[in-house]
Amino acid sequence: MELFVLLSQAVLYICFALLLGTFILRIIPSELRPNVVVRQKVLVVVTALIPLAAFLPVLDITLYIAPRLGFTNALSIVLTTYTVGTAWDATLLIALVFVVLLMRTTATSKVASYVGIVLTTLLIVSVAWSSHAAALNATTGIVSDTLHLVGASVWVGILLVISFFAKDTNNWLAFLNWFTYTAVGCLAIIGISGFMLMDIMVDGYINAWMIDYGQGLLMKHLLLVPIFLFAFANTAVSRFFLLRDKPFQPLPWIRFEAILLSLIFIVTSAFSQQNPPHGAYLSEELVSPIFKWFHPDVTIGASNVIGFVVNLQSVLFLFASLFAIIALIVSFFFKKIPPIVSFIISIIAVVCIYALLMVTTVIR
């Protein structure tokens, strides 16, 4: 069941991104973007998936308490008294209103697009309401989680919609001009809200690497390295070629940036289901299996902290990381190198940096 809950959260985040990306692009003048066509039926399906995906955590809790109370009574109690249940009630209501709106409006309606942005944001708020952060600090948790999801959904959503629903690459430079600032703004929102969330959820960022939640948080942050480099390729490099009238197909490159950002959604959905380390009493049973694999001979307890040392392994992985990053940057400037190669190099870079950090850590 845990795997299904994890997948449901990833689906949830991608649905938010697709909805916000579509509605934002619809209100952008056509001369400032490529021709994008997303059918209303697609949006109806995406919206209908949201309450279904959001129901999985509700079902998980219901099944946990059902042996004592019976499934019907357990479901009724969860939906009326548990925060995750009442938040899902709000999600279902908003989604039903949303579906009716989509079925009664057309893709050309600017008013419907603005309303769609508002309703999608409300759906994000309903999900943030049931988050771990909200449980630890209601107001700050909901606000920071909402800002984090909205910022990520706008950035990823525009990229996903452009990548997979654009019919051409017309007005590409005009699109890059406004989207670059949008992405920077989203990154600022994600960064600020991310620090707010870590202040609520994590007592010590580096020490949190010892448990699953901290491992997921670390991997999420490491994935930002190739994302920034792909963003560089999709702005500076594509401008370099297009301004000189050299043949360049930007869609494959922006598509892989969207895939990398979607990977962050998947990683986030995975570690967000783990108990945050805020106030947690560390024991051997709570230690992440991955972290334990790098430190098999160390017994970890509540008093342990992470330190760093330089050794032969760390030096080797440092050079491997630098080589992978340089190779990734160089690959952007060679048009004969397909984007998939750059994508694979970016994953190798992330793995090398991750290994570098793990072999450098020591338990004290």
C-alpha positions as YAML, in Angstrom:
chain: A
units: angstrom
residues:
- id: 1
  name: MET
  ca: [0.00, 0.00, 0.00]
- id: 2
  name: GLU
  ca: [2.90, 2.33, 0.75]
- id: 3
  name: LEU
  ca: [4.05, 2.11, -2.87]
- id: 4
  name: PHE
  ca: [0.58, 3.06, -4.14]
- id: 5
  name: VAL
  ca: [0.45, 6.03, -1.77]
- id: 6
  name: LEU
  ca: [3.87, 7.13, -3.02]
- id: 7
  name: LEU
  ca: [2.78, 6.89, -6.67]
- id: 8
  name: SER
  ca: [-0.48, 8.68, -5.91]
- id: 9
  name: GLN
  ca: [1.41, 11.68, -4.50]
- id: 10
  name: ALA
  ca: [3.63, 11.86, -7.59]
- id: 11
  name: VAL
  ca: [0.51, 11.76, -9.79]
- id: 12
  name: LEU
  ca: [-1.02, 14.50, -7.65]
- id: 13
  name: TYR
  ca: [1.94, 16.85, -8.11]
- id: 14
  name: ILE
  ca: [2.11, 16.25, -11.86]
- id: 15
  name: CYS
  ca: [-1.64, 16.93, -12.18]
- id: 16
  name: PHE
  ca: [-1.22, 20.27, -10.39]
- id: 17
  name: ALA
  ca: [1.65, 21.14, -12.72]
- id: 18
  name: LEU
  ca: [-0.27, 20.27, -15.88]
- id: 19
  name: LEU
  ca: [-3.29, 22.32, -14.81]
- id: 20
  name: LEU
  ca: [-1.35, 25.43, -13.77]
- id: 21
  name: GLY
  ca: [0.94, 25.20, -16.80]
- id: 22
  name: THR
  ca: [-2.00, 24.94, -19.20]
- id: 23
  name: PHE
  ca: [-4.01, 27.82, -17.73]
- id: 24
  name: ILE
  ca: [-1.00, 30.14, -17.47]
- id: 25
  name: LEU
  ca: [-0.07, 29.50, -21.11]
- id: 26
  name: ARG
  ca: [-3.67, 30.12, -22.17]
- id: 27
  name: ILE
  ca: [-3.63, 33.63, -20.72]
- id: 28
  name: ILE
  ca: [-0.25, 34.44, -22.32]
- id: 29
  name: PRO
  ca: [-0.67, 36.21, -25.70]
- id: 30
  name: SER
  ca: [-0.11, 33.86, -28.65]
- id: 31
  name: GLU
  ca: [2.78, 35.97, -29.98]
- id: 32
  name: LEU
  ca: [4.75, 35.27, -26.79]
- id: 33
  name: ARG
  ca: [4.64, 31.47, -26.92]
- id: 34
  name: PRO
  ca: [4.53, 28.50, -29.27]
- id: 35
  name: ASN
  ca: [1.18, 27.16, -30.41]
- id: 36
  name: VAL
  ca: [-0.02, 24.92, -27.57]
- id: 37
  name: VAL
  ca: [-3.13, 22.73, -27.76]
- id: 38
  name: VAL
  ca: [-4.41, 20.96, -24.65]
- id: 39
  name: ARG
  ca: [-7.91, 19.56, -25.11]
- id: 40
  name: GLN
  ca: [-10.54, 20.17, -22.45]
- id: 41
  name: LYS
  ca: [-11.07, 16.41, -22.15]
- id: 42
  name: VAL
  ca: [-7.44, 16.03, -21.07]
- id: 43
  name: LEU
  ca: [-7.92, 18.65, -18.36]
- id: 44
  name: VAL
  ca: [-11.13, 16.96, -17.17]
- id: 45
  name: VAL
  ca: [-9.27, 13.66, -16.78]
- id: 46
  name: VAL
  ca: [-6.34, 15.35, -15.01]
- id: 47
  name: THR
  ca: [-8.72, 17.14, -12.61]
- id: 48
  name: ALA
  ca: [-10.67, 13.95, -11.91]
- id: 49
  name: LEU
  ca: [-7.41, 12.17, -11.06]
- id: 50
  name: ILE
  ca: [-6.68, 14.63, -8.23]
- id: 51
  name: PRO
  ca: [-9.33, 13.45, -5.71]
- id: 52
  name: LEU
  ca: [-8.62, 9.85, -6.69]
- id: 53
  name: ALA
  ca: [-4.88, 10.24, -6.03]
- id: 54
  name: ALA
  ca: [-5.51, 12.25, -2.86]
- id: 55
  name: PHE
  ca: [-7.78, 9.47, -1.57]
- id: 56
  name: LEU
  ca: [-4.97, 6.90, -1.29]
- id: 57
  name: PRO
  ca: [-3.57, 8.30, 2.02]
- id: 58
  name: VAL
  ca: [-7.16, 8.36, 3.34]
- id: 59
  name: LEU
  ca: [-7.62, 4.73, 2.33]
- id: 60
  name: ASP
  ca: [-4.27, 3.80, 3.88]
- id: 61
  name: ILE
  ca: [-5.31, 5.15, 7.29]
- id: 62
  name: THR
  ca: [-8.78, 3.62, 6.93]
- id: 63
  name: LEU
  ca: [-7.34, 0.17, 6.27]
- id: 64
  name: TYR
  ca: [-5.04, 0.57, 9.28]
- id: 65
  name: ILE
  ca: [-7.90, 1.12, 11.74]
- id: 66
  name: ALA
  ca: [-10.56, -0.95, 9.91]
- id: 67
  name: PRO
  ca: [-9.74, -4.28, 11.67]
- id: 68
  name: ARG
  ca: [-10.93, -2.75, 14.96]
- id: 69
  name: LEU
  ca: [-13.89, -0.70, 13.74]
- id: 70
  name: GLY
  ca: [-14.96, -2.15, 10.42]
- id: 71
  name: PHE
  ca: [-14.24, -0.53, 7.06]
- id: 72
  name: THR
  ca: [-17.41, 1.61, 6.84]
- id: 73
  name: ASN
  ca: [-17.09, 3.05, 10.36]
- id: 74
  name: ALA
  ca: [-13.37, 3.56, 9.94]
- id: 75
  name: LEU
  ca: [-13.85, 5.45, 6.65]
- id: 76
  name: SER
  ca: [-16.57, 7.61, 8.19]
- id: 77
  name: ILE
  ca: [-14.35, 8.50, 11.15]
- id: 78
  name: VAL
  ca: [-11.35, 9.30, 8.92]
- id: 79
  name: LEU
  ca: [-13.43, 11.51, 6.58]
- id: 80
  name: THR
  ca: [-15.04, 13.47, 9.42]
- id: 81
  name: THR
  ca: [-12.44, 13.69, 12.19]
- id: 82
  name: TYR
  ca: [-8.97, 13.15, 10.71]
- id: 83
  name: THR
  ca: [-7.28, 16.14, 9.04]
- id: 84
  name: VAL
  ca: [-6.32, 14.03, 6.02]
- id: 85
  name: GLY
  ca: [-10.00, 13.07, 5.64]
- id: 86
  name: THR
  ca: [-11.53, 16.54, 5.98]
- id: 87
  name: ALA
  ca: [-8.87, 17.90, 3.63]
- id: 88
  name: TRP
  ca: [-9.88, 15.23, 1.11]
- id: 89
  name: ASP
  ca: [-13.54, 16.27, 1.47]
- id: 90
  name: ALA
  ca: [-12.52, 19.79, 0.42]
- id: 91
  name: THR
  ca: [-10.42, 18.39, -2.43]
- id: 92
  name: LEU
  ca: [-13.36, 16.36, -3.75]
- id: 93
  name: LEU
  ca: [-15.75, 19.34, -3.61]
- id: 94
  name: ILE
  ca: [-13.33, 21.69, -5.39]
- id: 95
  name: ALA
  ca: [-12.53, 19.04, -8.02]
- id: 96
  name: LEU
  ca: [-16.25, 18.49, -8.77]
- id: 97
  name: VAL
  ca: [-16.76, 22.24, -9.27]
- id: 98
  name: PHE
  ca: [-13.63, 22.29, -11.42]
- id: 99
  name: VAL
  ca: [-14.81, 19.44, -13.66]
- id: 100
  name: VAL
  ca: [-18.18, 21.17, -14.23]
- id: 101
  name: LEU
  ca: [-16.35, 24.40, -15.15]
- id: 102
  name: LEU
  ca: [-14.12, 22.59, -17.66]
- id: 103
  name: MET
  ca: [-17.06, 20.82, -19.26]
- id: 104
  name: ARG
  ca: [-18.99, 24.07, -19.70]
- id: 105
  name: THR
  ca: [-16.20, 26.31, -20.99]
- id: 106
  name: THR
  ca: [-13.84, 26.30, -23.95]
- id: 107
  name: ALA
  ca: [-10.06, 26.52, -24.24]
- id: 108
  name: THR
  ca: [-10.32, 30.08, -25.56]
- id: 109
  name: SER
  ca: [-12.06, 31.45, -22.45]
- id: 110
  name: LYS
  ca: [-9.61, 33.68, -20.59]
- id: 111
  name: VAL
  ca: [-12.00, 34.04, -17.65]
- id: 112
  name: ALA
  ca: [-12.18, 30.24, -17.29]
- id: 113
  name: SER
  ca: [-8.36, 30.11, -17.33]
- id: 114
  name: TYR
  ca: [-8.10, 32.60, -14.47]
- id: 115
  name: VAL
  ca: [-10.75, 30.67, -12.52]
- id: 116
  name: GLY
  ca: [-8.84, 27.47, -13.31]
- id: 117
  name: ILE
  ca: [-5.68, 28.95, -11.76]
- id: 118
  name: VAL
  ca: [-7.63, 29.88, -8.63]
- id: 119
  name: LEU
  ca: [-9.27, 26.44, -8.33]
- id: 120
  name: THR
  ca: [-5.95, 24.64, -8.88]
- id: 121
  name: THR
  ca: [-4.38, 26.77, -6.14]
- id: 122
  name: LEU
  ca: [-7.27, 25.88, -3.82]
- id: 123
  name: LEU
  ca: [-6.68, 22.20, -4.55]
- id: 124
  name: ILE
  ca: [-3.02, 22.67, -3.63]
- id: 125
  name: VAL
  ca: [-4.06, 24.38, -0.37]
- id: 126
  name: SER
  ca: [-6.33, 21.43, 0.47]
- id: 127
  name: VAL
  ca: [-3.40, 19.04, -0.02]
- id: 128
  name: ALA
  ca: [-1.06, 21.27, 2.02]
- id: 129
  name: TRP
  ca: [-3.67, 21.25, 4.78]
- id: 130
  name: SER
  ca: [-3.09, 17.52, 5.32]
- id: 131
  name: SER
  ca: [0.72, 17.65, 5.06]
- id: 132
  name: HIS
  ca: [3.28, 16.78, 7.76]
- id: 133
  name: ALA
  ca: [4.30, 20.44, 7.92]
- id: 134
  name: ALA
  ca: [0.72, 21.53, 8.67]
- id: 135
  name: ALA
  ca: [0.51, 18.91, 11.42]
- id: 136
  name: LEU
  ca: [3.60, 20.38, 13.10]
- id: 137
  name: ASN
  ca: [2.71, 24.05, 12.55]
- id: 138
  name: ALA
  ca: [-0.71, 24.72, 11.07]
- id: 139
  name: THR
  ca: [-0.38, 28.26, 9.68]
- id: 140
  name: THR
  ca: [3.28, 28.29, 8.65]
- id: 141
  name: GLY
  ca: [3.07, 24.69, 7.44]
- id: 142
  name: ILE
  ca: [0.10, 25.27, 5.15]
- id: 143
  name: VAL
  ca: [1.45, 28.56, 3.78]
- id: 144
  name: SER
  ca: [4.96, 27.25, 3.13]
- id: 145
  name: ASP
  ca: [3.77, 23.95, 1.64]
- id: 146
  name: THR
  ca: [1.30, 25.80, -0.60]
- id: 147
  name: LEU
  ca: [3.95, 28.24, -1.83]
- id: 148
  name: HIS
  ca: [6.38, 25.37, -2.41]
- id: 149
  name: LEU
  ca: [3.87, 23.38, -4.48]
- id: 150
  name: VAL
  ca: [2.61, 26.43, -6.41]
- id: 151
  name: GLY
  ca: [6.15, 27.57, -7.28]
- id: 152
  name: ALA
  ca: [7.17, 24.10, -8.42]
- id: 153
  name: SER
  ca: [3.91, 23.47, -10.29]
- id: 154
  name: VAL
  ca: [4.16, 26.70, -12.30]
- id: 155
  name: TRP
  ca: [7.77, 26.03, -13.32]
- id: 156
  name: VAL
  ca: [7.31, 22.34, -14.07]
- id: 157
  name: GLY
  ca: [3.83, 22.80, -15.52]
- id: 158
  name: ILE
  ca: [4.83, 25.33, -18.17]
- id: 159
  name: LEU
  ca: [7.76, 23.13, -19.19]
- id: 160
  name: LEU
  ca: [5.63, 19.96, -19.34]
- id: 161
  name: VAL
  ca: [2.89, 21.59, -21.41]
- id: 162
  name: ILE
  ca: [5.35, 23.22, -23.80]
- id: 163
  name: SER
  ca: [7.34, 19.99, -24.08]
- id: 164
  name: PHE
  ca: [4.49, 17.64, -24.87]
- id: 165
  name: PHE
  ca: [1.66, 19.81, -26.23]
- id: 166
  name: ALA
  ca: [3.44, 22.46, -28.32]
- id: 167
  name: LYS
  ca: [2.68, 22.13, -32.04]
- id: 168
  name: ASP
  ca: [5.66, 24.22, -33.14]
- id: 169
  name: THR
  ca: [8.57, 26.29, -31.85]
- id: 170
  name: ASN
  ca: [7.32, 29.62, -33.14]
- id: 171
  name: ASN
  ca: [8.05, 32.70, -30.99]
- id: 172
  name: TRP
  ca: [10.63, 30.69, -29.03]
- id: 173
  name: LEU
  ca: [12.85, 33.64, -28.16]
- id: 174
  name: ALA
  ca: [9.80, 35.64, -27.05]
- id: 175
  name: PHE
  ca: [8.75, 32.69, -24.90]
- id: 176
  name: LEU
  ca: [12.21, 32.43, -23.33]
- id: 177
  name: ASN
  ca: [12.22, 36.15, -22.52]
- id: 178
  name: TRP
  ca: [9.28, 35.93, -20.11]
- id: 179
  name: PHE
  ca: [9.67, 32.32, -19.00]
- id: 180
  name: THR
  ca: [13.25, 32.88, -17.79]
- id: 181
  name: TYR
  ca: [12.01, 35.50, -15.31]
- id: 182
  name: THR
  ca: [9.08, 33.27, -14.37]
- id: 183
  name: ALA
  ca: [11.41, 30.37, -13.62]
- id: 184
  name: VAL
  ca: [13.70, 32.58, -11.53]
- id: 185
  name: GLY
  ca: [10.68, 33.85, -9.59]
- id: 186
  name: CYS
  ca: [9.46, 30.29, -9.03]
- id: 187
  name: LEU
  ca: [12.91, 29.26, -7.87]
- id: 188
  name: ALA
  ca: [12.94, 32.11, -5.35]
- id: 189
  name: ILE
  ca: [9.52, 31.07, -4.03]
- id: 190
  name: ILE
  ca: [10.61, 27.42, -3.86]
- id: 191
  name: GLY
  ca: [13.81, 28.38, -2.04]
- id: 192
  name: ILE
  ca: [12.15, 30.62, 0.56]
- id: 193
  name: SER
  ca: [9.29, 28.20, 1.22]
- id: 194
  name: GLY
  ca: [11.76, 25.30, 1.27]
- id: 195
  name: PHE
  ca: [13.74, 26.93, 4.08]
- id: 196
  name: MET
  ca: [10.47, 27.54, 5.93]
- id: 197
  name: LEU
  ca: [9.54, 23.87, 5.55]
- id: 198
  name: MET
  ca: [12.97, 22.66, 6.68]
- id: 199
  name: ASP
  ca: [12.74, 24.90, 9.74]
- id: 200
  name: ILE
  ca: [9.47, 23.16, 10.63]
- id: 201
  name: MET
  ca: [10.35, 19.61, 9.63]
- id: 202
  name: VAL
  ca: [14.09, 19.16, 10.16]
- id: 203
  name: ASP
  ca: [16.13, 19.86, 13.30]
- id: 204
  name: GLY
  ca: [19.47, 19.42, 11.51]
- id: 205
  name: TYR
  ca: [19.72, 19.13, 7.73]
- id: 206
  name: ILE
  ca: [23.00, 17.19, 7.54]
- id: 207
  name: ASN
  ca: [22.21, 14.90, 10.47]
- id: 208
  name: ALA
  ca: [18.87, 14.12, 8.79]
- id: 209
  name: TRP
  ca: [20.82, 12.28, 6.07]
- id: 210
  name: MET
  ca: [20.91, 9.31, 8.44]
- id: 211
  name: ILE
  ca: [17.18, 8.63, 7.95]
- id: 212
  name: ASP
  ca: [14.98, 8.11, 4.87]
- id: 213
  name: TYR
  ca: [13.44, 11.60, 5.00]
- id: 214
  name: GLY
  ca: [16.84, 13.27, 4.97]
- id: 215
  name: GLN
  ca: [18.07, 11.01, 2.17]
- id: 216
  name: GLY
  ca: [15.11, 12.01, 0.02]
- id: 217
  name: LEU
  ca: [15.64, 15.68, 0.82]
- id: 218
  name: LEU
  ca: [19.31, 15.40, -0.15]
- id: 219
  name: MET
  ca: [18.51, 13.66, -3.45]
- id: 220
  name: LYS
  ca: [15.91, 16.33, -4.24]
- id: 221
  name: HIS
  ca: [18.51, 19.05, -3.75]
- id: 222
  name: LEU
  ca: [21.16, 17.23, -5.78]
- id: 223
  name: LEU
  ca: [18.77, 16.94, -8.72]
- id: 224
  name: LEU
  ca: [18.73, 20.73, -8.83]
- id: 225
  name: VAL
  ca: [22.33, 20.70, -10.12]
- id: 226
  name: PRO
  ca: [21.54, 19.20, -13.57]
- id: 227
  name: ILE
  ca: [18.26, 21.11, -13.65]
- id: 228
  name: PHE
  ca: [20.12, 24.41, -13.38]
- id: 229
  name: LEU
  ca: [22.52, 23.27, -16.11]
- id: 230
  name: PHE
  ca: [19.65, 22.22, -18.40]
- id: 231
  name: ALA
  ca: [17.96, 25.55, -17.68]
- id: 232
  name: PHE
  ca: [21.20, 27.22, -18.78]
- id: 233
  name: ALA
  ca: [21.13, 25.18, -21.99]
- id: 234
  name: ASN
  ca: [17.50, 26.05, -22.63]
- id: 235
  name: THR
  ca: [18.12, 29.77, -22.25]
- id: 236
  name: ALA
  ca: [21.68, 30.86, -23.00]
- id: 237
  name: VAL
  ca: [22.64, 28.06, -25.40]
- id: 238
  name: SER
  ca: [19.38, 28.08, -27.36]
- id: 239
  name: ARG
  ca: [19.56, 31.89, -27.64]
- id: 240
  name: PHE
  ca: [23.14, 31.55, -28.90]
- id: 241
  name: PHE
  ca: [22.06, 29.29, -31.76]
- id: 242
  name: LEU
  ca: [18.71, 30.92, -32.60]
- id: 243
  name: LEU
  ca: [20.04, 34.48, -32.67]
- id: 244
  name: ARG
  ca: [22.64, 33.34, -35.20]
- id: 245
  name: ASP
  ca: [20.01, 31.57, -37.31]
- id: 246
  name: LYS
  ca: [21.70, 28.22, -36.74]
- id: 247
  name: PRO
  ca: [19.51, 25.12, -36.83]
- id: 248
  name: PHE
  ca: [18.50, 24.17, -33.30]
- id: 249
  name: GLN
  ca: [15.56, 22.12, -31.99]
- id: 250
  name: PRO
  ca: [14.82, 23.34, -28.46]
- id: 251
  name: LEU
  ca: [11.91, 21.03, -27.61]
- id: 252
  name: PRO
  ca: [13.99, 17.89, -26.80]
- id: 253
  name: TRP
  ca: [16.18, 19.90, -24.45]
- id: 254
  name: ILE
  ca: [13.29, 21.53, -22.61]
- id: 255
  name: ARG
  ca: [11.58, 18.13, -22.48]
- id: 256
  name: PHE
  ca: [14.49, 16.64, -20.53]
- id: 257
  name: GLU
  ca: [14.50, 19.60, -18.17]
- id: 258
  name: ALA
  ca: [10.80, 18.89, -17.55]
- id: 259
  name: ILE
  ca: [11.59, 15.20, -16.94]
- id: 260
  name: LEU
  ca: [14.30, 16.11, -14.41]
- id: 261
  name: LEU
  ca: [11.87, 18.40, -12.61]
- id: 262
  name: SER
  ca: [9.27, 15.63, -12.65]
- id: 263
  name: LEU
  ca: [11.86, 13.35, -11.02]
- id: 264
  name: ILE
  ca: [12.00, 15.85, -8.17]
- id: 265
  name: PHE
  ca: [8.23, 15.44, -7.81]
- id: 266
  name: ILE
  ca: [8.69, 11.66, -7.58]
- id: 267
  name: VAL
  ca: [11.49, 11.97, -5.02]
- id: 268
  name: THR
  ca: [9.42, 14.47, -3.03]
- id: 269
  name: SER
  ca: [6.42, 12.15, -3.02]
- id: 270
  name: ALA
  ca: [8.66, 9.34, -1.73]
- id: 271
  name: PHE
  ca: [10.27, 11.10, 1.22]
- id: 272
  name: SER
  ca: [7.19, 13.19, 2.09]
- id: 273
  name: GLN
  ca: [5.50, 9.95, 3.17]
- id: 274
  name: GLN
  ca: [8.29, 9.31, 5.71]
- id: 275
  name: ASN
  ca: [8.20, 10.68, 9.24]
- id: 276
  name: PRO
  ca: [10.16, 13.96, 9.35]
- id: 277
  name: PRO
  ca: [13.16, 14.05, 11.69]
- id: 278
  name: HIS
  ca: [11.83, 17.02, 13.66]
- id: 279
  name: GLY
  ca: [12.12, 16.00, 17.29]
- id: 280
  name: ALA
  ca: [12.72, 12.38, 16.28]
- id: 281
  name: TYR
  ca: [14.64, 10.07, 18.58]
- id: 282
  name: LEU
  ca: [17.23, 8.46, 16.34]
- id: 283
  name: SER
  ca: [17.74, 4.73, 16.72]
- id: 284
  name: GLU
  ca: [19.35, 1.96, 14.69]
- id: 285
  name: GLU
  ca: [15.91, 0.93, 13.36]
- id: 286
  name: LEU
  ca: [15.26, 4.41, 11.92]
- id: 287
  name: VAL
  ca: [18.55, 4.62, 10.00]
- id: 288
  name: SER
  ca: [18.11, 4.68, 6.22]
- id: 289
  name: PRO
  ca: [19.20, 1.41, 4.55]
- id: 290
  name: ILE
  ca: [21.08, 3.43, 1.92]
- id: 291
  name: PHE
  ca: [23.00, 5.38, 4.55]
- id: 292
  name: LYS
  ca: [23.66, 2.16, 6.45]
- id: 293
  name: TRP
  ca: [25.06, 0.61, 3.26]
- id: 294
  name: PHE
  ca: [27.77, 3.30, 3.21]
- id: 295
  name: HIS
  ca: [28.44, 2.85, 6.95]
- id: 296
  name: PRO
  ca: [27.81, -0.85, 7.64]
- id: 297
  name: ASP
  ca: [30.10, -1.20, 10.66]
- id: 298
  name: VAL
  ca: [28.80, 1.79, 12.65]
- id: 299
  name: THR
  ca: [26.11, 1.56, 15.31]
- id: 300
  name: ILE
  ca: [24.01, 4.72, 15.23]
- id: 301
  name: GLY
  ca: [22.13, 6.13, 18.20]
- id: 302
  name: ALA
  ca: [20.48, 9.30, 19.45]
- id: 303
  name: SER
  ca: [23.77, 11.01, 20.36]
- id: 304
  name: ASN
  ca: [25.44, 10.51, 16.97]
- id: 305
  name: VAL
  ca: [26.06, 13.35, 14.53]
- id: 306
  name: ILE
  ca: [27.54, 13.49, 11.03]
- id: 307
  name: GLY
  ca: [31.03, 14.81, 10.43]
- id: 308
  name: PHE
  ca: [33.21, 14.99, 7.30]
- id: 309
  name: VAL
  ca: [36.63, 13.63, 6.39]
- id: 310
  name: VAL
  ca: [38.75, 13.68, 3.25]
- id: 311
  name: ASN
  ca: [39.86, 10.30, 1.97]
- id: 312
  name: LEU
  ca: [40.88, 8.62, -1.27]
- id: 313
  name: GLN
  ca: [37.29, 7.70, -2.16]
- id: 314
  name: SER
  ca: [36.06, 11.26, -1.68]
- id: 315
  name: VAL
  ca: [38.85, 12.62, -3.90]
- id: 316
  name: LEU
  ca: [38.01, 10.11, -6.65]
- id: 317
  name: PHE
  ca: [34.30, 10.93, -6.52]
- id: 318
  name: LEU
  ca: [35.10, 14.66, -6.46]
- id: 319
  name: PHE
  ca: [37.00, 14.35, -9.73]
- id: 320
  name: ALA
  ca: [34.28, 12.11, -11.18]
- id: 321
  name: SER
  ca: [31.64, 14.70, -10.24]
- id: 322
  name: LEU
  ca: [33.59, 17.57, -11.77]
- id: 323
  name: PHE
  ca: [34.26, 15.57, -14.92]
- id: 324
  name: ALA
  ca: [30.55, 14.70, -15.29]
- id: 325
  name: ILE
  ca: [29.47, 18.32, -14.80]
- id: 326
  name: ILE
  ca: [32.04, 19.60, -17.32]
- id: 327
  name: ALA
  ca: [31.03, 16.87, -19.80]
- id: 328
  name: LEU
  ca: [27.38, 17.88, -19.37]
- id: 329
  name: ILE
  ca: [28.12, 21.55, -20.06]
- id: 330
  name: VAL
  ca: [30.27, 20.71, -23.08]
- id: 331
  name: SER
  ca: [27.56, 18.43, -24.49]
- id: 332
  name: PHE
  ca: [25.16, 21.38, -24.72]
- id: 333
  name: PHE
  ca: [27.32, 23.06, -27.37]
- id: 334
  name: PHE
  ca: [27.64, 20.08, -29.69]
- id: 335
  name: LYS
  ca: [24.48, 19.81, -31.77]
- id: 336
  name: LYS
  ca: [25.35, 16.29, -32.91]
- id: 337
  name: ILE
  ca: [25.11, 14.99, -29.33]
- id: 338
  name: PRO
  ca: [21.47, 13.98, -28.69]
- id: 339
  name: PRO
  ca: [19.77, 15.34, -25.54]
- id: 340
  name: ILE
  ca: [19.37, 11.82, -24.13]
- id: 341
  name: VAL
  ca: [23.17, 11.61, -23.80]
- id: 342
  name: SER
  ca: [23.23, 14.85, -21.82]
- id: 343
  name: PHE
  ca: [20.38, 13.53, -19.67]
- id: 344
  name: ILE
  ca: [22.31, 10.34, -18.87]
- id: 345
  name: ILE
  ca: [25.43, 12.37, -18.04]
- id: 346
  name: SER
  ca: [23.34, 14.53, -15.69]
- id: 347
  name: ILE
  ca: [22.12, 11.46, -13.80]
- id: 348
  name: ILE
  ca: [25.72, 10.20, -13.55]
- id: 349
  name: ALA
  ca: [26.73, 13.60, -12.13]
- id: 350
  name: VAL
  ca: [24.03, 13.39, -9.46]
- id: 351
  name: VAL
  ca: [25.08, 9.85, -8.50]
- id: 352
  name: CYS
  ca: [28.74, 10.90, -8.26]
- id: 353
  name: ILE
  ca: [27.98, 13.94, -6.08]
- id: 354
  name: TYR
  ca: [25.73, 11.82, -3.87]
- id: 355
  name: ALA
  ca: [28.44, 9.16, -3.48]
- id: 356
  name: LEU
  ca: [30.98, 11.91, -2.77]
- id: 357
  name: LEU
  ca: [28.88, 13.17, 0.14]
- id: 358
  name: MET
  ca: [28.21, 9.69, 1.50]
- id: 359
  name: VAL
  ca: [31.84, 8.51, 1.48]
- id: 360
  name: THR
  ca: [32.96, 11.79, 3.00]
- id: 361
  name: THR
  ca: [30.62, 11.52, 5.99]
- id: 362
  name: VAL
  ca: [31.64, 9.92, 9.26]
- id: 363
  name: ILE
  ca: [29.53, 9.18, 12.34]
- id: 364
  name: ARG
  ca: [30.67, 10.84, 15.55]
...
